[in-house]
Amino acid sequence: MPITEMELQNLRHLIMEHETVSCKMSCYAQDASTPEFKQYFEKAARCADDTRQQLMTFLK
């Protein structure tokens, strides 16, 4: 079943939000002062990117 225009807009918005979060978390990881913080931010970046990729599958 095809998605509606509103669903498509919402999906695009969610994808862009997760991309933004992934980028920010990666930047925070680079600036982290301790290995624990670096690991935390790297994991958060991967999680956001994984979710973004999963959301992208709805566009196919």
Buried (B, 14 or more C-beta within 10 A) or exposed (E): EEEEEEEEEEBEEBBEBBBEBBEBBBEBBEEBEEEEEBEBBBEBBEBBBEBBEEBEEEEE
